[in-house]
Each structure stands twice: as C-alpha cells, then as structure tokens.
Amino acid sequence: MCAVLAFWLMLAAPTGWLYDLWAGAGTGQGQQPGEGVRQLQRQEDVRSFFYAQTPATAAGDNLVACPLARLRDVEQAGTHDHRSYGTKMAAYISEYMSADYPLSSCQRMFQGLVGGFYNRYYLTELEDSSYLCVYFDDYLTLMGADEYPTGYVRYTTTEERRMLNQMSEDYGVDTVYVLDMYRHGKVSWTLDILLRLAVLFIVGMVIITVRGVRKRRKVE
C-alpha cells in the first residue's frame, strides 16, 4: 500500500489546485471568470472570439476525453541527463502524449497515471450541439466544476489538429481552434517534484510513527 501511495503521489496526484488558490477572478487566462468573461455557446462565435481575443469560458458538462495530453510545464520537455550508479543516462520527455482513437480503457488509465505532469484535452458540447476543443488544468474534472476558468481562443498546434482531425468524423468540432483556459507558467516541474517528495516524506514519517506506536502498545 505504501508503494502504491508513493507511486500515485509522484505521478498522478493533482497539485494544480494549489497553484490556483491565489489566481483570483478576472479576465486573465486560468482565473475564475470575472466580469467581462463570456461563455462560448455556438460554433459560429468561435472565430469572432479569436480575432477579438475576447476572454471566454465554457460550460463544464458533457465533456469528451481526447486521446492527447500536454505537459503542464512545457519546459519539462526534452532530453534530461542524469546519473545512475555512476553511469550517465538520458531520458526524453515528450511535450505531448498521444494515444489511439478511440481512447481505450488502458490508455485512459495510463493518461490518468501520469496526470500529475500532463493535462488531457477535452471536447465540450456547445448549445448548438457542436463541439469545441478545450484545454485546462484537468484536476477540475475531479471536482465536477459547472464552469471552467477564463481562457482565450487560439489556433491549434500540429499535434492538436492531428488529434481533432481524427475525432471530427464523430463530433462536429472545428479543428482550427482550441479554447485554452490553462494558466501557463503557473507550474515549475522541478518545484512540483520537490513538493511531491516533501509530501511523500511527511506521509512516510506519519506511517512509520503510527506503526511504531502500535508496536509499543502490543509489547505493553
């Protein structure tokens, strides 16, 4: 159980809510929607929101998980050198983590296992029954939020467009635009790992202390 807990804390535990505690409300990307933030309701409005750079949000119901996830801190992407038992080794971390479409149960579970470092993409259904690709800190899906943070419509990247092209046959989604509601830069992956290690250390010390107390009680 301790090993499972340690694995979950290091890879999957959602920490994004910690960085959003002081985000506040307003028109800034990733903030709680404030005055002047409009909800996107129709596909035909997406382009005008993009050209005017109007702050927008979307309803939080009827989400469809996409077979693509992106690093919460894109600075983590690339090759990282480290030493193991005196041997220099390199690990490559991809900015995007893609899966097959439709998303299988195993792939969905794997995306969840690395959810501490990657955010999934979703499609959200608009009021005109079309779909819009959205990107946000997906710990919010665990909270069952009714409305998501402030965001801005932007062009899709190559990876995002490739994923949406696959899904467009089943969903009426515009493959050109994505509503980005993630507050980029709020997470430093190195500090986030240190935070996870600190929590893991505290939890470990508590477990050791409780076990020690129980053993002393049995001896007495």
Accessible surface in RSA format (square Angstrom, percent):
REM  Atomic radii and reference values for relative SASA: ProtOr
REM  Chains: A
REM  Algorithm: Lee & Richards
REM  Probe-radius: 1.40
REM  Slices: 20
REM RES _ NUM      All-atoms   Total-Side   Main-Chain    Non-polar    All polar
REM                ABS   REL    ABS   REL    ABS   REL    ABS   REL    ABS   REL
RES MET A   1   203.89 105.6 161.39 106.8  42.50 101.2 122.75 104.4  81.14 107.5
RES CYS A   2    73.14  55.3  66.02  73.6   7.12  16.7  35.16  89.1  37.98  41.0
RES ALA A   3    79.14  72.8  64.18  99.0  14.96  34.0  71.99 101.4   7.14  18.9
RES VAL A   4   108.87  71.6 106.40  96.3   2.47   5.9 108.78  94.5   0.09   0.3
RES LEU A   5    59.08  32.9  56.00  40.1   3.08   7.7  58.88  41.4   0.20   0.5
RES ALA A   6    28.27  26.0  27.86  43.0   0.41   0.9  28.21  39.7   0.06   0.2
RES PHE A   7   104.32  52.2  97.65  60.5   6.68  17.4 103.59  62.8   0.73   2.1
RES TRP A   8   115.75  46.4 114.79  55.6   0.95   2.2  96.54  51.5  19.20  31.2
RES LEU A   9    16.50   9.2  16.43  11.8   0.06   0.2  16.43  11.5   0.06   0.2
RES MET A  10    47.69  24.7  46.99  31.1   0.70   1.7  46.99  40.0   0.70   0.9
RES LEU A  11    54.74  30.5  54.74  39.2   0.00   0.0  54.74  38.4   0.00   0.0
RES ALA A  12    14.18  13.0   5.66   8.7   8.52  19.4   5.66   8.0   8.52  22.6
RES ALA A  13     8.06   7.4   8.06  12.4   0.00   0.0   8.06  11.4   0.00   0.0
RES PRO A  14    43.07  31.4  33.14  30.2   9.93  36.1  36.90  30.5   6.17  38.3
RES THR A  15    11.93   8.5  11.76  11.9   0.17   0.4  11.87  15.9   0.06   0.1
RES GLY A  16     0.88   1.1   0.00   N/A   0.88   1.1   0.00   0.0   0.88   2.0
RES TRP A  17   115.16  46.2 113.82  55.1   1.34   3.1 102.53  54.7  12.63  20.5
RES LEU A  18    53.56  29.8  52.61  37.6   0.94   2.4  52.76  37.1   0.79   2.1
RES TYR A  19    53.81  25.1  42.63  24.3  11.18  29.1  44.62  33.5   9.19  11.3
RES ASP A  20    31.07  21.8  18.49  18.4  12.58  29.7  11.13  26.2  19.94  19.9
RES LEU A  21   102.79  57.2  71.78  51.4  31.00  77.9  75.48  53.0  27.31  73.5
RES TRP A  22   210.88  84.6 179.07  86.7  31.82  74.7 157.03  83.7  53.85  87.4
RES ALA A  23    16.59  15.3   3.29   5.1  13.31  30.3   9.07  12.8   7.52  19.9
RES GLY A  24    43.43  53.6   0.00   N/A  43.43  53.6  39.21 107.6   4.22   9.4
RES ALA A  25    71.93  66.1  40.64  62.7  31.30  71.2  40.80  57.5  31.13  82.5
RES GLY A  26    17.22  21.2   0.00   N/A  17.22  21.2  17.22  47.2   0.00   0.0
RES THR A  27    59.25  42.1  55.53  56.3   3.72   8.9  22.61  30.4  36.64  55.4
RES GLY A  28    31.41  38.7   0.00   N/A  31.41  38.7  29.72  81.6   1.69   3.8
RES GLN A  29    57.12  31.9  47.77  34.9   9.35  22.3  12.88  27.4  44.24  33.6
RES GLY A  30     6.76   8.3   0.00   N/A   6.76   8.3   2.27   6.2   4.49  10.1
RES GLN A  31    42.93  24.0  42.93  31.4   0.00   0.0   5.62  12.0  37.31  28.3
RES GLN A  32    96.93  54.2  96.64  70.6   0.30   0.7  40.51  86.2  56.42  42.8
RES PRO A  33    36.93  26.9  14.74  13.4  22.20  80.7  14.74  12.2  22.20 137.9
RES GLY A  34    22.20  27.4   0.00   N/A  22.20  27.4  15.25  41.8   6.95  15.6
RES GLU A  35   175.57 100.8 144.20 109.1  31.37  74.7  66.95 129.5 108.63  88.7
RES GLY A  36    51.17  63.1   0.00   N/A  51.17  63.1  35.63  97.8  15.54  34.8
RES VAL A  37    23.98  15.8   0.00   0.0  23.98  57.8   0.00   0.0  23.98  65.0
RES ARG A  38   138.48  58.1 134.25  68.4   4.23  10.1  51.45  70.3  87.03  52.7
RES GLN A  39    62.77  35.1  45.56  33.3  17.21  41.0  12.74  27.1  50.03  37.9
RES LEU A  40     3.81   2.1   0.07   0.0   3.74   9.4   0.56   0.4   3.25   8.8
RES GLN A  41    74.01  41.4  72.43  52.9   1.58   3.8   5.05  10.8  68.95  52.3
RES ARG A  42   109.72  46.1 109.72  55.9   0.00   0.0  33.31  45.5  76.41  46.3
RES GLN A  43    40.85  22.8  34.97  25.6   5.87  14.0  34.77  74.0   6.07   4.6
RES GLU A  44   127.07  73.0  95.15  72.0  31.92  76.0  44.44  86.0  82.63  67.5
RES ASP A  45    26.96  18.9  26.79  26.7   0.17   0.4   2.24   5.3  24.72  24.7
RES VAL A  46     0.35   0.2   0.35   0.3   0.00   0.0   0.35   0.3   0.00   0.0
RES ARG A  47   146.35  61.4 145.79  74.3   0.56   1.3  38.31  52.4 108.04  65.5
RES SER A  48    63.87  54.0  54.67  73.0   9.19  21.2  51.48 109.6  12.38  17.3
RES PHE A  49     5.82   2.9   5.25   3.3   0.57   1.5   5.73   3.5   0.09   0.3
RES PHE A  50    32.10  16.1  29.69  18.4   2.41   6.3  29.69  18.0   2.41   6.9
RES TYR A  51   148.00  69.1 117.09  66.6  30.91  80.4  90.16  67.8  57.84  71.3
RES ALA A  52    71.95  66.2  39.53  61.0  32.42  73.8  50.00  70.4  21.95  58.2
RES GLN A  53    89.51  50.1  79.55  58.1   9.96  23.7  51.35 109.3  38.16  28.9
RES THR A  54    26.04  18.5  23.39  23.7   2.65   6.3  13.93  18.7  12.11  18.3
RES PRO A  55    22.23  16.2  22.23  20.3   0.00   0.0  22.23  18.4   0.00   0.0
RES ALA A  56     0.00   0.0   0.00   0.0   0.00   0.0   0.00   0.0   0.00   0.0
RES THR A  57     2.18   1.5   2.18   2.2   0.00   0.0   2.18   2.9   0.00   0.0
RES ALA A  58     1.03   0.9   1.03   1.6   0.00   0.0   1.03   1.5   0.00   0.0
RES ALA A  59    32.14  29.6  29.37  45.3   2.77   6.3  29.43  41.4   2.71   7.2
RES GLY A  60    11.54  14.2   0.00   N/A  11.54  14.2   0.61   1.7  10.93  24.5
RES ASP A  61    98.21  68.8  91.16  90.7   7.05  16.7  44.18 104.0  54.03  53.9
RES ASN A  62    81.93  56.5  61.06  59.0  20.88  50.3  27.69  66.6  54.24  52.4
RES LEU A  63    47.07  26.2  17.14  12.3  29.92  75.2  17.14  12.0  29.92  80.5
RES VAL A  64    29.17  19.2  26.00  23.5   3.17   7.6  29.17  25.3   0.00   0.0
RES ALA A  65    16.38  15.1   3.25   5.0  13.12  29.9   3.25   4.6  13.12  34.8
RES CYS A  66     0.00   0.0   0.00   0.0   0.00   0.0   0.00   0.0   0.00   0.0
RES PRO A  67     1.93   1.4   0.88   0.8   1.04   3.8   0.88   0.7   1.04   6.5
RES LEU A  68     4.20   2.3   4.20   3.0   0.00   0.0   4.20   2.9   0.00   0.0
RES ALA A  69     1.38   1.3   1.38   2.1   0.00   0.0   1.38   1.9   0.00   0.0
RES ARG A  70    35.00  14.7  35.00  17.8   0.00   0.0   0.46   0.6  34.54  20.9
RES LEU A  71     2.10   1.2   0.34   0.2   1.77   4.4   0.34   0.2   1.77   4.8
RES ARG A  72    11.36   4.8   7.30   3.7   4.06   9.7   4.38   6.0   6.98   4.2
RES ASP A  73    17.38  12.2  13.65  13.6   3.73   8.8   3.74   8.8  13.64  13.6
RES VAL A  74    58.63  38.6  49.71  45.0   8.92  21.5  49.71  43.2   8.92  24.2
RES GLU A  75   135.32  77.7 116.97  88.5  18.35  43.7  45.64  88.3  89.68  73.2
RES GLN A  76    12.45   7.0  12.45   9.1   0.00   0.0   0.00   0.0  12.45   9.4
RES ALA A  77    35.06  32.2  16.33  25.2  18.74  42.6  16.56  23.3  18.51  49.0
RES GLY A  78    24.56  30.3   0.00   N/A  24.56  30.3  23.83  65.4   0.74   1.6
RES THR A  79    90.27  64.2  59.21  60.0  31.06  74.0  37.15  49.9  53.13  80.3
RES HIS A  80    48.95  26.8  45.25  31.4   3.70   9.5  35.71  36.8  13.23  15.4
RES ASP A  81    92.04  64.5  60.73  60.4  31.32  74.1  16.51  38.9  75.53  75.3
RES HIS A  82    87.12  47.6  77.08  53.6  10.04  25.7  67.45  69.5  19.67  22.9
RES ARG A  83   167.13  70.2 137.22  69.9  29.92  71.2  56.51  77.2 110.62  67.0
RES SER A  84    37.88  32.0  29.58  39.5   8.30  19.1  14.64  31.2  23.24  32.6
RES TYR A  85   223.97 104.6 177.94 101.2  46.03 119.8 144.90 108.9  79.08  97.5
RES GLY A  86    64.69  79.8   0.00   N/A  64.69  79.8  34.56  94.8  30.13  67.5
RES THR A  87    82.12  58.4  78.30  79.4   3.82   9.1  53.22  71.5  28.90  43.7
RES LYS A  88   134.57  65.6 111.61  68.5  22.95  54.7  58.64  52.8  75.93  80.9
RES MET A  89    95.76  49.6  88.53  58.6   7.23  17.2  84.08  71.5  11.68  15.5
RES ALA A  90    67.54  62.1  34.18  52.7  33.36  75.9  34.51  48.6  33.03  87.5
RES ALA A  91    42.83  39.4  37.69  58.2   5.14  11.7  42.83  60.3   0.00   0.0
RES TYR A  92   160.67  75.0 128.22  72.9  32.45  84.4  89.35  67.1  71.32  87.9
RES ILE A  93    45.29  25.8  42.46  31.6   2.83   6.8  45.29  32.6   0.00   0.0
RES SER A  94    45.85  38.7  42.36  56.5   3.48   8.0  24.08  51.3  21.77  30.5
RES GLU A  95    49.79  28.6  46.95  35.5   2.84   6.8   8.35  16.1  41.44  33.8
RES TYR A  96    26.89  12.6  19.17  10.9   7.71  20.1  17.72  13.3   9.17  11.3
RES MET A  97    30.62  15.9  26.88  17.8   3.74   8.9  24.36  20.7   6.26   8.3
RES SER A  98    87.50  73.9  61.08  81.5  26.42  60.9  24.66  52.5  62.84  88.0
RES ALA A  99    23.72  21.8   5.82   9.0  17.90  40.7  13.99  19.7   9.74  25.8
RES ASP A 100   100.23  70.2  96.45  96.0   3.77   8.9  25.94  61.1  74.28  74.1
RES TYR A 101    58.39  27.3  30.05  17.1  28.34  73.8  23.69  17.8  34.71  42.8
RES PRO A 102   106.71  77.8  98.80  90.1   7.91  28.8  98.80  81.6   7.91  49.2
RES LEU A 103    24.40  13.6   4.04   2.9  20.35  51.2   4.04   2.8  20.35  54.8
RES SER A 104    51.55  43.6  42.39  56.6   9.16  21.1  47.19 100.5   4.36   6.1
RES SER A 105    95.25  80.5  82.44 110.0  12.81  29.5  43.56  92.8  51.69  72.4
RES CYS A 106    93.44  70.7  88.82  99.1   4.61  10.8  27.41  69.4  66.03  71.2
RES GLN A 107    46.61  26.1  43.74  32.0   2.87   6.8  24.52  52.2  22.09  16.8
RES ARG A 108   111.10  46.6 110.52  56.3   0.58   1.4  40.44  55.3  70.66  42.8
RES MET A 109   123.09  63.7 112.32  74.3  10.77  25.6  80.64  68.6  42.44  56.2
RES PHE A 110   108.39  54.2 108.22  67.0   0.17   0.4 108.39  65.7   0.00   0.0
RES GLN A 111     6.22   3.5   2.65   1.9   3.57   8.5   2.52   5.4   3.70   2.8
RES GLY A 112    32.11  39.6   0.00   N/A  32.11  39.6  24.41  67.0   7.70  17.2
RES LEU A 113    64.93  36.2  64.43  46.1   0.50   1.3  64.59  45.4   0.34   0.9
RES VAL A 114    22.70  14.9  22.70  20.5   0.00   0.0  22.70  19.7   0.00   0.0
RES GLY A 115    20.65  25.5   0.00   N/A  20.65  25.5  12.58  34.5   8.08  18.1
RES GLY A 116     0.39   0.5   0.00   N/A   0.39   0.5   0.39   1.1   0.00   0.0
RES PHE A 117    22.83  11.4  21.18  13.1   1.65   4.3  22.50  13.6   0.33   0.9
RES TYR A 118    25.43  11.9  23.41  13.3   2.02   5.3  14.37  10.8  11.07  13.6
RES ASN A 119     0.28   0.2   0.28   0.3   0.00   0.0   0.00   0.0   0.28   0.3
RES ARG A 120    41.64  17.5  41.41  21.1   0.23   0.5   4.24   5.8  37.40  22.7
RES TYR A 121     0.00   0.0   0.00   0.0   0.00   0.0   0.00   0.0   0.00   0.0
RES TYR A 122    15.99   7.5  15.99   9.1   0.00   0.0  11.28   8.5   4.71   5.8
RES LEU A 123     0.00   0.0   0.00   0.0   0.00   0.0   0.00   0.0   0.00   0.0
RES THR A 124     1.23   0.9   1.23   1.2   0.00   0.0   0.70   0.9   0.53   0.8
RES GLU A 125    53.73  30.8  42.10  31.8  11.63  27.7   8.31  16.1  45.42  37.1
RES LEU A 126    11.64   6.5   3.17   2.3   8.47  21.3   6.71   4.7   4.93  13.3
RES GLU A 127   129.70  74.5  91.35  69.1  38.35  91.3  47.24  91.4  82.46  67.3
RES ASP A 128    65.46  45.9  34.43  34.3  31.03  73.4  35.30  83.1  30.16  30.1
RES SER A 129    77.78  65.7  62.98  84.0  14.80  34.1  29.55  62.9  48.23  67.6
RES SER A 130    17.48  14.8  14.86  19.8   2.63   6.1  17.48  37.2   0.00   0.0
RES TYR A 131    30.58  14.3  30.58  17.4   0.00   0.0  10.79   8.1  19.79  24.4
RES LEU A 132     0.13   0.1   0.13   0.1   0.00   0.0   0.13   0.1   0.00   0.0
RES CYS A 133     0.00   0.0   0.00   0.0   0.00   0.0   0.00   0.0   0.00   0.0
RES VAL A 134     1.40   0.9   1.40   1.3   0.00   0.0   1.40   1.2   0.00   0.0
RES TYR A 135     0.36   0.2   0.36   0.2   0.00   0.0   0.00   0.0   0.36   0.4
RES PHE A 136     0.27   0.1   0.08   0.0   0.19   0.5   0.08   0.0   0.19   0.5
RES ASP A 137     8.19   5.7   7.21   7.2   0.98   2.3   3.58   8.4   4.61   4.6
RES ASP A 138    20.31  14.2  17.28  17.2   3.04   7.2   2.17   5.1  18.14  18.1
RES TYR A 139    20.63   9.6  16.99   9.7   3.64   9.5   9.22   6.9  11.41  14.1
RES LEU A 140    12.67   7.1  12.67   9.1   0.00   0.0  12.67   8.9   0.00   0.0
RES THR A 141    45.94  32.7  23.54  23.9  22.40  53.4  17.78  23.9  28.16  42.6
RES LEU A 142   136.37  75.9  99.92  71.5  36.45  91.6 104.06  73.1  32.31  86.9
RES MET A 143   130.20  67.4  94.90  62.8  35.30  84.0 100.62  85.6  29.58  39.2
RES GLY A 144    56.14  69.2   0.00   N/A  56.14  69.2  35.60  97.7  20.53  46.0
RES ALA A 145    25.69  23.6  12.64  19.5  13.05  29.7  21.51  30.3   4.17  11.1
RES ASP A 146   129.95  91.0 112.51 112.0  17.44  41.2  37.82  89.0  92.13  91.9
RES GLU A 147    75.93  43.6  62.45  47.2  13.47  32.1  19.72  38.1  56.21  45.9
RES TYR A 148     4.96   2.3   4.25   2.4   0.70   1.8   1.83   1.4   3.13   3.9
RES PRO A 149     9.44   6.9   8.82   8.0   0.62   2.2   8.82   7.3   0.62   3.8
RES THR A 150     0.00   0.0   0.00   0.0   0.00   0.0   0.00   0.0   0.00   0.0
RES GLY A 151     0.00   0.0   0.00   N/A   0.00   0.0   0.00   0.0   0.00   0.0
RES TYR A 152    52.88  24.7  52.37  29.8   0.51   1.3  35.03  26.3  17.85  22.0
RES VAL A 153     0.92   0.6   0.00   0.0   0.92   2.2   0.00   0.0   0.92   2.5
RES ARG A 154    54.79  23.0  54.68  27.9   0.11   0.3  50.88  69.5   3.91   2.4
RES TYR A 155   110.85  51.8 103.31  58.8   7.54  19.6  79.06  59.4  31.78  39.2
RES THR A 156     6.33   4.5   0.00   0.0   6.33  15.1   0.05   0.1   6.28   9.5
RES THR A 157    43.34  30.8  35.76  36.3   7.58  18.1  43.34  58.2   0.00   0.0
RES THR A 158    81.09  57.7  75.97  77.0   5.12  12.2  42.32  56.8  38.77  58.6
RES GLU A 159    62.27  35.7  59.90  45.3   2.37   5.6  14.27  27.6  47.99  39.2
RES GLU A 160     0.00   0.0   0.00   0.0   0.00   0.0   0.00   0.0   0.00   0.0
RES ARG A 161    87.44  36.7  87.44  44.6   0.00   0.0  33.77  46.1  53.67  32.5
RES ARG A 162   139.45  58.6 135.19  68.9   4.27  10.2  62.71  85.7  76.74  46.5
RES MET A 163     7.87   4.1   5.33   3.5   2.53   6.0   7.51   6.4   0.35   0.5
RES LEU A 164     0.00   0.0   0.00   0.0   0.00   0.0   0.00   0.0   0.00   0.0
RES ASN A 165    77.81  53.7  68.65  66.3   9.16  22.0  22.50  54.1  55.31  53.5
RES GLN A 166    90.73  50.7  76.88  56.2  13.85  33.0  29.78  63.4  60.95  46.2
RES MET A 167     0.27   0.1   0.27   0.2   0.00   0.0   0.27   0.2   0.00   0.0
RES SER A 168    44.18  37.3  27.50  36.7  16.68  38.4  13.58  28.9  30.60  42.9
RES GLU A 169   159.44  91.5 119.98  90.8  39.46  93.9  44.23  85.6 115.21  94.1
RES ASP A 170    96.23  67.4  63.34  63.0  32.89  77.8  20.82  49.0  75.41  75.2
RES TYR A 171    56.62  26.4  51.63  29.4   4.99  13.0  21.72  16.3  34.90  43.0
RES GLY A 172    51.42  63.4   0.00   N/A  51.42  63.4  39.33 107.9  12.09  27.1
RES VAL A 173    13.51   8.9   0.06   0.1  13.46  32.4   1.43   1.2  12.08  32.8
RES ASP A 174    40.81  28.6  32.09  31.9   8.72  20.6  12.86  30.3  27.95  27.9
RES THR A 175    27.70  19.7  25.17  25.5   2.53   6.0   7.15   9.6  20.55  31.1
RES VAL A 176    58.99  38.8  58.99  53.4   0.00   0.0  58.99  51.3   0.00   0.0
RES TYR A 177     8.35   3.9   8.35   4.8   0.00   0.0   2.54   1.9   5.81   7.2
RES VAL A 178     0.00   0.0   0.00   0.0   0.00   0.0   0.00   0.0   0.00   0.0
RES LEU A 179     0.00   0.0   0.00   0.0   0.00   0.0   0.00   0.0   0.00   0.0
RES ASP A 180     3.51   2.5   3.51   3.5   0.00   0.0   0.47   1.1   3.05   3.0
RES MET A 181     2.16   1.1   0.43   0.3   1.73   4.1   0.43   0.4   1.73   2.3
RES TYR A 182     2.08   1.0   0.80   0.5   1.28   3.3   2.01   1.5   0.07   0.1
RES ARG A 183    64.98  27.3  63.30  32.3   1.69   4.0  27.96  38.2  37.02  22.4
RES HIS A 184    82.32  45.0  56.87  39.5  25.46  65.1  45.61  47.0  36.72  42.7
RES GLY A 185    73.34  90.4   0.00   N/A  73.34  90.4  37.31 102.4  36.03  80.7
RES LYS A 186    27.83  13.6   3.20   2.0  24.63  58.6  10.05   9.0  17.78  18.9
RES VAL A 187     6.92   4.6   2.51   2.3   4.41  10.6   2.71   2.4   4.20  11.4
RES SER A 188    42.89  36.2  37.06  49.5   5.83  13.4  25.29  53.9  17.60  24.7
RES TRP A 189    56.92  22.8  56.35  27.3   0.57   1.3  47.82  25.5   9.10  14.8
RES THR A 190    65.97  46.9  62.61  63.5   3.35   8.0  50.06  67.2  15.91  24.1
RES LEU A 191   116.86  65.1 112.76  80.7   4.10  10.3 112.80  79.2   4.06  10.9
RES ASP A 192     1.09   0.8   1.09   1.1   0.00   0.0   0.44   1.0   0.65   0.7
RES ILE A 193    43.98  25.0  43.98  32.8   0.00   0.0  43.98  31.7   0.00   0.0
RES LEU A 194   107.08  59.6 102.71  73.5   4.37  11.0 102.97  72.3   4.11  11.1
RES LEU A 195    59.36  33.1  54.22  38.8   5.14  12.9  58.81  41.3   0.55   1.5
RES ARG A 196     4.45   1.9   2.25   1.1   2.20   5.2   4.45   6.1   0.00   0.0
RES LEU A 197    81.75  45.5  77.68  55.6   4.06  10.2  77.89  54.7   3.86  10.4
RES ALA A 198    49.52  45.5  40.83  63.0   8.70  19.8  48.90  68.9   0.62   1.7
RES VAL A 199    58.63  38.6  58.27  52.8   0.37   0.9  58.63  50.9   0.00   0.0
RES LEU A 200    43.84  24.4  42.17  30.2   1.67   4.2  42.17  29.6   1.67   4.5
RES PHE A 201   136.07  68.1 127.27  78.8   8.80  22.9 135.28  82.0   0.80   2.3
RES ILE A 202   104.37  59.4 103.00  76.7   1.38   3.3 104.32  75.1   0.05   0.1
RES VAL A 203    41.24  27.1  39.90  36.1   1.34   3.2  41.24  35.8   0.00   0.0
RES GLY A 204    26.69  32.9   0.00   N/A  26.69  32.9  26.39  72.4   0.29   0.7
RES MET A 205    89.57  46.4  88.99  58.9   0.58   1.4  74.97  63.7  14.60  19.3
RES VAL A 206    83.46  54.9  80.87  73.2   2.59   6.2  83.40  72.5   0.06   0.2
RES ILE A 207    51.22  29.1  48.96  36.5   2.27   5.5  51.18  36.9   0.04   0.1
RES ILE A 208   113.32  64.5 110.18  82.1   3.14   7.6 111.06  80.0   2.25   6.1
RES THR A 209    79.52  56.6  71.49  72.5   8.02  19.1  59.29  79.6  20.22  30.6
RES VAL A 210    66.33  43.6  64.45  58.3   1.89   4.6  66.33  57.6   0.00   0.0
RES ARG A 211   137.51  57.7 135.82  69.2   1.68   4.0  36.44  49.8 101.07  61.3
RES GLY A 212    22.89  28.2   0.00   N/A  22.89  28.2  21.85  60.0   1.04   2.3
RES VAL A 213    46.05  30.3  46.02  41.7   0.03   0.1  46.02  40.0   0.03   0.1
RES ARG A 214   151.87  63.8 150.18  76.6   1.69   4.0  38.24  52.3 113.63  68.9
RES LYS A 215   124.79  60.9 123.11  75.5   1.68   4.0  74.15  66.7  50.64  53.9
RES ARG A 216   143.56  60.3 140.98  71.9   2.58   6.1  64.13  87.6  79.44  48.1
RES ARG A 217   174.01  73.1 158.22  80.7  15.79  37.6  51.10  69.8 122.92  74.5
RES LYS A 218   179.64  87.6 144.29  88.5  35.35  84.2  95.76  86.2  83.89  89.4
RES VAL A 219   132.73  87.3 101.54  91.9  31.19  75.2 108.96  94.7  23.76  64.5
RES GLU A 220   171.87  98.7 106.64  80.7  65.23 155.3  61.60 119.1 110.27  90.0
END  Absolute sums over single chains surface
CHAIN  1 A    12528.3      10204.5       2323.9       7408.6       5119.7
END  Absolute sums over all chains
TOTAL         12528.3      10204.5       2323.9       7408.6       5119.7
